[in-house]
Amino acid sequence: MKRVLCGVLSLIVCSQSASTLSAATKLSASDEKLVRMVQCEDNLRRIGLAITLYANDHNDKTPPDLGTLAASGDLDMTAFVCPSVANAVPNDWKEMKPEDRTAWVNAHTDYVYVSPGKAPMDLMTNPDAILAYDRDDDHGSDGMHVLFADSHVEFFPIAAARKRFGKTVGTEHKTSRVAPAAGKFSQAPLMPLDQAKGLVVKDDINTYSIALHAFQLDVGRYPTTAEGLKALIQKPAKATGWKSAYIEKIRQDPWGHPYQYVSPGAGGEDFTVTSAGPDGKPSTADDIK
């Protein structure tokens, strides 16, 4: 069965305003929600990388728990708490003993870890193999992020996640949360809005790239520039081998502009997918590829 790809944040990004706020301007509710969602996704991606590095140093076995990743201090403890909920980390976490960092993360993390002591390469033979995911209440009723064994992250509505991965996904291993307290516990600062939107663009471009490669495997070529990204959801006139949609939908970038697709790329690449960036003007300094 062909897998129809969707961006990690597709359910959130589609509802965002195209306006860009200055750093000095208070974020709108929708923009703040976007930043928190992106930062949560980035947390899980960093955890996935840390799990891979740990396995490389420990006979190809994943760590016994997430707290073990915090012991060295290399991974900021804020990576273990979801920025969408009121959960704070100790201000002095860098000075904590390794065993205390481990214990704190295991007691208070917002992420559920499900693959301890496994070989990452064995896990990756199963496309549904996962390492960790959000608690089911991290983002209210919107859904949950899932970290796959290959370290990519996807966002699912709660019902879809449970249908695919099991009825109890997101409910296991509930941990306690710590409220911010002056001088003792603080929440992680939110990343700048444009940085969050830039990460969304990178994720979208990666999603499009995977879909374009799948198109090429079926059709024997990439869509032409004229066919564009639309070829991923609607069969072009001359596309023998095209079977079904390769992506859920064609979205605009977080600033409300269409992604630019060219094949072949100007540098000889098979194709390029580009966001015109905040200014909405192609071929300017703020373009994102």
N, C-alpha and C positions, 0 to 999 in steps of 0.2 A: 504494500500500500504506500502510495506517495505521501510524504508528509507535507502538509500545507504550512508554510512558515508564517509566523507573525512576530512582530517586534516585541521585545520585552515589555515596553511601556505603551503598546498600542492602545490599550484601553484608557490610558490617562492622557497621552499626548494629543489625541484627536480632539479633546475638549479644551485644549489650552488656548488662551488668547494669543494672537500674533504679536501683541505689543511687547516691547522690551523696556524694562524698567531700569533706571540707573541704580548703581550700587547704593546710593544714598536714599533711594525711595523705598518705602515699606512695600514688601511683596504683597501682591493680591493673594487672595485665598487659593486661587487655582495655581498661581505660579509657585507659591510656597508648597503646595501639595506635590507639584512636579518635582521640585528640588528634593523634598523628603523621599519621594519614590526613587529618584535616580540615585540618591546617596545610599539608600537601602540596597539597591541592586549592586552598587559599587562595593558595599561591604561584603556581600556574598561572593562577588567575583574575587575580591582580595583574599577571603577565606579559602576559596577554591585554589588559588595560587599557592597559598601557605600550606594547604593539605598536600598538593603535588610536591612542593619542595621538601616537606617533611618525609613523604614516602621515598623520595630519592635518597634521603640520608638514613632511612630505617628499613632497609631490606624490602623495598617496594610494598610497604604496608602503611595504610592511612593511620592517623593518630587515634588513640583510644577514646578521646573526647576533644571538644573544642578548646577546653581550658588548657590543654597541653600546648596548643599553638601560642597561647599568651605567655607561657613560662619564660621564653627567651627575651621577651620585650620587643622583638622585632616587629610584631604586628600590633599596632595601636589598639588599646582595649576598646576604644569607641567603635571599632569594626564589629564588635560582637553585640551591639545594641542597635535596635531599629530607630532611626530618627523620627519615625511617625508616631512613636509612643513616648510617654513620660518615663524614660528609664535613663538614669545617669550613672556615670562611672566615677570611681574615686579620683580626686584631683592629684593624689600622690601615687598613682598607679605605677609610675616609672621607678619609684623607690621601694615598691612592695617586693617581698621575697617571691621568687618564682613559684613556689608552692602556694603562696597566697593569691597570686594572680590566677593560677589554674583554678583554685577553689572558687574564687569570686566569679569568674566567667562561667563555670559550670553551674553555679547557683543562680545567676542572673541574666544569662544570655537570652536574647529574643529569638534565636534561631535553633531549630531542631536538627540535630546531627544524627544521621541514620546509617552511616557506613563505616563504623570503626574497624580497624584491623584488616581492611580489605586491600587487594592489589588494584590500583587504579586502572591498569591496562586490562585486567579481567573485567572490571566494571564497565569499561567503555565498549565492550562487545555487545552490551545491551543498550539500545537507544533510550530506554526509559530508566536506566540506572541513575540514581540521584545520591547526592552527598548530604544535602541539607536544604531546609526551606524555612520560610517565615512561620511563626506561630499564627494560627488562624485569626487572631484578633489584632495583629500588627497594623493592618490597614483597614480596619473596620470591615465593611461589606464589599470593598472593592475587589479584593483578591489577595494573592500571595505570590511571592517570588520563589522560584525553585532553582537550586544550584545542581546542575547535572555533573556527571562524572568527568566529562571533558572540560569542566570549568566554565561552560557558558551558563547564562542565567535567563530564565524565561518567566513571564508573569502570567498567571492563570486566574480566572474567576474561581472562587472556592469550590463551587460545584464541579467545574471542569477538572480541577486538580484532584478531587476525591474520586471522580469517575476514572481518571487515568492511573492514579497512584495508590488508591485505597481510601476507604471511608474514614479512616482516622487521621489522614494527613493533616498536620498542623495542630493537632490536639494533644499529641504525646509530650511527655516530659515538660510540663508547665513549670516555669521558673518564676521566682519572685522578682519584682521590679523595685528599683530604688528611686525615690523622688529626689530631685535636685535639692541640695542643702548648701547654704553659703559656707564657703571655706572647706567643704568636705566632698560634695558630689556635684558634678556638672554634666550637662548634656553636651554632645559634640556640636560645635558651630556648624551652621549650614554652609555648604559651598555656594559660591556666587551663581546667580541665575544663568548667566551666559555659559559658565562652565558646565552646569547641569544640562543645558540645551545642547552644548557641544557633545556631551557624552551620549545624548539621545541620537544625535546625528550619526555618530560613529556606530552605534548599535543598529540604526536603520540601514546604513550603508553595508554593514556586514550581513544583515538579513537579506538585502537585495542581492548581494554578491553570491550568497549560497543559492538563492533561487535562480539566478542567472546561470550558474554552473549546472544546476539541475536541468534547466531549459536546454542548455548546450548538449548535455548527454543524451537527451531525448530527440532533439531536432537536428543535431549535428552542426549547429552554428549558434552564435549569440544573436539576440534580436538586433536588427539594424537600428541606426539612430532614428530613422523615421518611425519604426514600429514602437520604439521606446519601451519604457517599463510596463506600459499597458499590455505588452505581449505576455507578461507573466500571469495575467488574469483573464485575458481574452485571446483566443487563438488567432494569429495573423493569417492572412490569405494564403501565404506560401510557407507553411510550417509543418511539413510531414513529420509525424512522430509526436506532435504536441498532444498531450493526453488530458490534462486537467490543470486547474489553477495551481501555480507554484507558490503563491503567496496569498494571504488573506485579503489584502486590499492595498492600493497604491495611496500612500499618505503624503501630505505636504510636510515640509520640515517644521521644526518647532516655532519658526518665525512666520509661518503661514505661506511659504513659497514652495513651488514644486521642485523636486529633485531633478537635476540635469543629468541625462544619460547620453553618452556618446560611445559609438562602437564603429571602428576601433578608436582607442584613446589617442590623444595627440602625441603621447610619448611612445606609441607602439604597443600599448597594453591592449588586451582583448576588449576591454571596455573601461569606462570611468563613470562613477556615480558621484555627483557633487552637490553639496548644498551651497547656495549663494550667500549663506551666512546672515548676520543681523541686518546688513544693508539691503539684502534682496537683489543685489546686482551681480550677475555672473562675471567671472574673471577679474575680481577685485581682491584686495589683500585679505579680506576676512572669509574667503571661500573655505569650505571644509571638505576634504576628500577622504 
